[in-house]
Amino acid sequence: MSLAESASAPRARRADDQRRRILDAAVACFARSGFHAASMQQICAEAGMSPGGLYRYFPSKDSIIEAIVERDRAEVPELLAPLLQAEDVVGALVEAGVRFMSGALQTEGLPIYAELCAEAVRNPHIHAIHERCEQEIQGLLVQVVRRGQDLGQIDPALDAVEAVRLLSALADGLATRLVLDPGADLSGLTPMFERSVRRFLAAQPEPGQ
C-alpha cells in the first residue's frame, strides 16, 4: 500500500462514520416529524453537526432520503440470500417475514417505512430508487418460491411472481397494523402469520390422495 493510500484510508472511514451519523440522525427526525416537516436544521442538531459539516456529505434532504433507501437496499442480498439454500423453504420464508416485521417495528423503523412509501408516491426520483429496491427484493423472493416449487414444498400451480406480491402485501399490512392498532402484538400474530403462509404455499395433494 502506498503512502497516499495509507493516508486516505482513515479519511474514508471517517467519511463513512460521518455519513452513518447523519443518516441515523435523519431517521430519528423523520420518524418524529415526517420527511417534509423535519428540517435540515433539526437533522444537524440531532447529529451534533454544523450545517456546513452536514451539507458536505448531503446537499439536500432528498439526497439523505435516497441514501437511507440505498443503505437498506444494500442489506437485502445478505438478508435474503440464505433463503436460496434453505432446506425448509417455507419455514425460511416465514422466518424472513417475521424478521422484516420485527426490524420494521423497532422504535423508528416502521414510521420511516411508511413515510418512504408515501414519499415514493409523491416524488418520482424517490419512487425510482424505491422501485429498484423492491425489484431486487421481489426478484430474490421469486427465486426462493420457484426453488420451493422445484423441491415439492410449494404448490407448483402458484404463479411465483403473484405469490410473492401477496406475501409481501401480507407482511407490509401486518407491520402497519401493529403500529396503527395499540392492542396488536407481533408475538400474538406470528403463529397466525405462519399458519396463513404455510397454508397458502402448501403443495396440494394429488387427486385421490
N, C-alpha and C positions, 0 to 999 in steps of 0.2 A: 504494500500500500504506500502511495506517495505521501509526502508531507501535506500536500494540498488536500488529498482525500482524508487524511487523518484529522485535519483541522475542520473539514466540512461535516464530518460525522456527528460531532456534538451539536453543531448548529442545526443539522437536520432533525436530530432527536428533540432539541429544544423547540423547534418549529412544530413538530408533531404534538408535543406536550401542550403547547400554547393553543393549537387548533382544537385539541381534545377538550381543553379547559373552556374554551369559548363555546363549543358545541354543547357541552354538559350544562353550562350556564344558560344557553339558549333554550334547551329542552325544559329546564326548570321554569323559565319565564313564559315560554309558550304554553306550558301546562297550566300555569296560573291565570294567564291573561288571554291566551289565543294568539295566533300568528299576527293578526292585524293590530290588536291592542297593545301587544308587547312592543316596546321601543328599543332601539339600539342603545339608548342611554341606560335602560333597565338591564340589558344584557351586559353592558360594560360594568355596571355596579355589581351584578351577580358574579361576574368573572373576576372582579377586583382589578380591572384593567382600565387604562385610559382609552378614550375614543381613538386616538392615533394608533395605539397598540392593536386594538381590535380591527380597525379598518386596514391595517397592514395585511391581515390574513383574509378578511371577508369584506368586500367593498359595499355589500348591501345585505338587507335581511333575506332577500330571495336567495342570495348565494349561501347563506347559512342554512336555509331550509334545504337547498339542493345537497349540501354537504351532509346533512343529517340523513337524508334519503340514501345517498350513496354509501354512507357508513353502514347503514342497515343492510343495503344490498350486498355489500362485500362479505357480510357474515352468512349470507344464505347458503352458498355451496357447502361451507363447512358444517352447517347445522343439518342440512338435508342429505348430503352425500352418503352418510351411513345407512340411510334407508334403502339404498341401492344394493346393499349386501345383507340386509336383514333376513334372517331365516323365517321369522313370523312377520310377513309384510303388513298385514292388517294391524297387528299389535304395534308395529313401528309407526304406522300412520296415526294410530290413536295417541301414542306417546308424543309424537311431534305436535299434534293438535293441542294436547294438554300443555306442552312446553310453551307453545305460542301464546295460549291464553294466560298462562302463569306469568310469562315475561311481559305481555302487554298490560297485565294488571299490576305491575309494580307501581309504586307511588305516582310516577309521572308517565308511565308508558302508554296507557290507553288513551288519555286525553290527547297526546301527541299523535297517535294513530288516527283518531277521529278527526283531528284538525287537518292532518295531512290529506285524508280522503276528501274533506271539504275543499281544501285548497286546490287539490288536483282537478276538481270540477271547475273552479273559477280561473285557474292560472294555467294556460296552455303549456308553458315551459315546465312547470312542476308536474303537470299531467304526463308529459313525455317521459320524465325521469321515473315517475311512479309506474308508468306503463312498462318501462324496461325492467324494473324490479319485479313487477307482477309476472311478466312473461318468463323471467328466469325461474321464479318460484313454481309457476304453473307447469313449465316445461319439465322440471325435475320431478314434480309430483306425478305428472302423466307417465313418465318413465317408470316410477315406482308402481303405479297401478297396473301398467302393462306387464311388468315383471311378475306381479302377484297373479295376474291372469295366466301367464305362461306357466307358473308353478301350481296352478289349480287352486289357489287360495282365494281368488276373487272371481266373481261371476264373469265369464267371458262375454256374455251378452251385453254387458255395460259398455257404453261409449266412454273411453278413458278420459277424454277431454271434458265431457259434460259431467262425469262423475267427480272430477277434481273441482269443477266450478261449484257443484253442490256442496262438497265437503268444505271448501273454502268459505262459502256463504254460511255454513253451519257454525264454523269456528269464529268467523267475524261476528255473527249475530249473537252468539253466546258471550263473547268477550264484551260486546257493547251492552248486553242485557245486565251483565254483572256490575257494570258501572251505573246504569240507569235505575236498577232495582236494588234498593238497600237491603232487601231481605234475601237476595240471591247470594249463593256461596259456591265457589268453584268446587270445593270438596264434595258438596252435595250433588252438583250437576255432572261431575266427571263420570260416575258409573253409568248415568243415562246417556251421556255423550258416547261412551264406549259401546254401549248396547246399540245405540242408533247406527253408529258407523259399522259395527260388525254385521248387523242385520242387513244394512244397505248393500254392503260389499260381498256378502256371503255367496260363495259358489252354490248355484242351485243344483239340487239332486237330479239325477237322470230320471226321466219318466218311468214310473213303475217301482222306483226305489222308496 
